[in-house]
């Protein structure tokens, strides 16, 4: 804005009515929030690289939504710090920090939409754009005493327009479901509070053998007394301590127990109840959502959530370990 125009605007402030003053305040607040988000997203960049060809030669090419754009001299394409990330082309950046705080608090879609003044469909779309990269943030390897456990979820087609089965009736009898209608969640948690989870179509020795590299060769595995775990330990040459829950065993030799992984499983299932069912298509995103919250003791900042959504596994944060 030219200084002459700005001076004229300032001279007319006294003639604003209450509604115009309120609108001006809201606009300035949005602009400030947008600037905070832009500063947060651009700060980690020491060297700006073209997201299309990787060239370092570029021009500054104006700004949009407070974010600096660049034009590559090699491929002649424009980009900014969000190009090629899940957050690219998302609007209303001034609401991102508020929405990230809604993710931290585990708000439902409609409650988050109300807090951010957006449509519920936008809130749902943002949720899975923010969570899409966090599914890759997992520990490279687990060490020490590792507790393992499997858990089952009913396959839900929530949100699907055309079901490939007959619709279920609410309030029906709680019957035992066939394995074809269940998906298995394999959990592992070590003594440093690092958590690994993965979804399996079937819980078999062959399926969990695909995860053997996540367990350190000198680690002690703790599990229930099931032949699948025994076969896994024998095949991969890992040490194994088992508990027979049917006989009431809860701990052996002080170190063999499943308390931490069981508490994690119970916390996850109770946390998921607020969403009244999760579609199997998005279950991986919800698992990474809870895993990230639990890793930081549910005290992660909204700023860290935004940067994790943008950077994914590249954003390294030292987890807060519980004592």
N, C-alpha and C positions, 0 to 999 in steps of 0.2 A: 504494500500500500504506500502510495506517495505521502510524504510528510504533510503536504497541503491538505490532502483528503483526510488524513488522520486528525489534523488539528481541527478541521471542520466538524468531524465526528465527535471529538472530545468537547467541542463548544456546545453541542446540542444534547449532551448527556442530561442536563438539567430539565429538559423538556420531555424526557421519557416517562411514560406512565408505569404503573406497577407491573402490568403484564409484560411490557417491553423490557423492563429491568430484569424480571425473572427469566425471560427468554435469553437475554444477554448473559446472565450468570450461568445458565445451563450450557450455552454455547461455549463459554470460556472454560467451564469445567470439562466438557468433552474434549476440547482442544488440548487442555493440559494433560488429560489421561492419554490421549492419542500420542502426545509428545513423549510421555513417560514410556509408553509401549515401544515407540520407535527407538528411543535411546537404549532400552533394554535389549532389543533385537539386534541393533547394530554395534553395540559395544564389544562383543567378543571377536569381531572381525579386525585382525591386524593387517591382513592383505586381502583385498577384494579380488576374487577370481571369477571369470566368466563361467556361469553355470552351464553354458551350452557347449563351449569348446575348451575351457580351462585356461584361456589366455589371460595374461596379466595386463595387457595393453587395452585401455578403455578411456572413455571420456565420461565426465559427469553429464547427465542427461535430465536435469530437472528433478523435482520432487513430487511425490504423490502420497497423500496421507502421512506426511512428515517423514517418509522414507526416501532416502537418496536412491535415484535410479542411475544406471550406467549404460553406456553403449559400447559394445566391444568393437575394437578396431579390426579384429581378425575376421569375425563372422558377421559383423554389422547387426547384431541382435541386442536388444535391451534386456536388462535384468535388474533385480535388487536383491537384498539379503534374504528374501523369502522365496525367490524363484527356485523351483525344483523341490520345495518342501511341502508337507501337508497343509501348511498355513497359507500357501500361495493363493491369491485372488479372493481371500476371505475379507468381507467388508466389516465395518463398524469396529475398527481396531481399538477404539476408545473403551469398548466394553470387554476386551479380552481379559484384563486383569480381574475384573469383577466376575467374569465367567470362570476363570481359573480358581478363584476363591470358592465358587459354587462346587467345582469338582473336588476341591479339598474337603468341603463339608459333606460331600456325597448327596447333593440335592437331586431330586427327580427332574425330569425334563421340563415339566410345567413350572415348577418352582424356580428353576434356573432361568427360564424364559421370562418369568415375572420380574426377577431381580435385575435382568439385563435389558428389559424393555424390547425384547425381540419375540418373534413368533416361535411357537413350540417346535415347529419343524426345523427352524434355524438352530434352536438350542440342541436338538437331536443331531443335526448335521455337524455342528461344532464339536459335540461330544466325541464323535468318532474320528473327526479330523485331528483333534487334540490327542487322542489315545492311540492313533494308528502307528506312530513310531515308538511308543513306549513298550510295545510288545517285544521289541528287540533288546530292551534293557534287562538283561539277566546276568547272573554271575557266570564268569568263564569256567569256574570249577569250584566244587565244594570240598572242604577239608575237615579233618578232625572227626568228630562224632556226627554222623549224618542220620537223621531220622527220616524214614520213608513211609508213605501211606498212600493208598488209593481211595478215591472218592467218586461217587457217581452222580450225574445230573441227568434229569429227564430231557430228552431232545425236544426242544420247543421250536415251533415255527411261528413264533410271535412276529407280527408284522408282514407275514407272507400272504399275498392275495389269493393264491391258489394252493390249497393244501393237497398233499399226496396221500392223505388218510382221512377217515371220517372225523368230524370235530368231536372233541372231548366234552363231556357234560360236567358242569361244576357241581360239586357236592356228591360226586359218585363215590363208590366204594374204593377204599385204599387197597387195591389189589397189587400183587407182585408183578412187575413189568418184565417183559422179555428183554434180553440183552440188546436186541436190535433197536429198542426204543431208549437206550441209555448211552451216554458218552462218559468215558472214564477220565478223571483228572488224576494225574500222577504227581504227587507232591514230594519234595525233598527239602529238608532244612538242616543246616549244619550248626555247629556250636557257636559260630560268629554271627548268627541271625541272618545269614544269607539264604534266600529262598529260590528254589527252582520249581517251575510247574510246566506241565505240557499236557495237551489233550490227546487221548488215544481212542481209536475206534474200538479196540478190544484190549483188555488187560491180559497180556500173555508174556511169556518169557522173551519171545522174539521182539515184541513191541518195546519193552523196556530196555532191551539190549541196545537199541538205537541211542539211548541216553547214557551209555556207560562212560563216555569221555568226560561227563560232568562230574564224576566221582573220582577223587584222587585215589591213586593205587594203594596208598597206605592208610586210607580212611577206614573207620569202623562203621558199618551200616547197621542200623537198628530197624527192625520191622516186626510185623506180626508173623506168627509161625505158619507160613504158607509155602507150598512147594514152588511157586513161581519165584519168590525171593531166594529160596535156597538154590534153585537152578541158576538164577542170575549170578549169585555170589560164586558158585562153583565154576561157571563158565568164564567169568571175568576175573577170577582169582582175587576176590575181595573178602575181607573179614566180615562176618555177619553175626549179630546177636539178635535172637528172636524172643518174642513174648507170646505166650498162649493166653489170649484174652478170655477164651471160654473157660479156662481154669482160674481166672481171676488174677493172672500175673500182670503187674503194673510196672515193675522195676526189677532189674537183675544187676547185681554187683555195682550198684549205684549209678553206673554210666549208661546202662542199656535201658532206655525208656522212650516213650513216644509223646511225652507231655507237650513239647513245643509244637510239633507238627499237628497234633490233635487240636490244640488251642487255635492254631492258625486256621485249620479247616472249619472249626465251629464258628470262628469270627467271620470268615468269608461267607459262609452260608447265612448267618444272621444278617450280615451287611447286605446281601443280595435280596433279602426279603422286601426291602423298601421299593424295589423296582417291579414287584408283582410279576415276575417271570422275565427271563432274558432269552432272546432268540439265540439259537445255537450258532448262527452266523456271526454274532457279535460277542460270544462268550469269551473269546480270547482277549478282547479289548477290556472287558470288565475284570478279568483276572489280572491283567497288567495294571489296571487302575488301582485295585485293592493292594496288589503287591507293592506298588510305589508308595501308597499311603502308609502301609504297615512298615516299610523299610525305614521311613523317617519318623516313625512313631506318631503319625497323623499330624505332624507339625511342619510339614513342608510349606514353603512360602508360595504365594501365587506367582511371583516372578520366576521361581524355579520351575513351576509347572509349565509356564509359557515357553521357556527356553528348552525344556525337555521335549515339549511337543514339536519344536522346530528342529532341534538337533538330534533327537533320538538317542541312540547308544553313544554318539560322539560327545554328549554332554556328561562329563564325569563329575560326580558329587560324592564325597566321602559319606557313606551311610552313618546315621546316628545309631550306635550300638547301645543296647540296653544293658544295664548293669544289675 
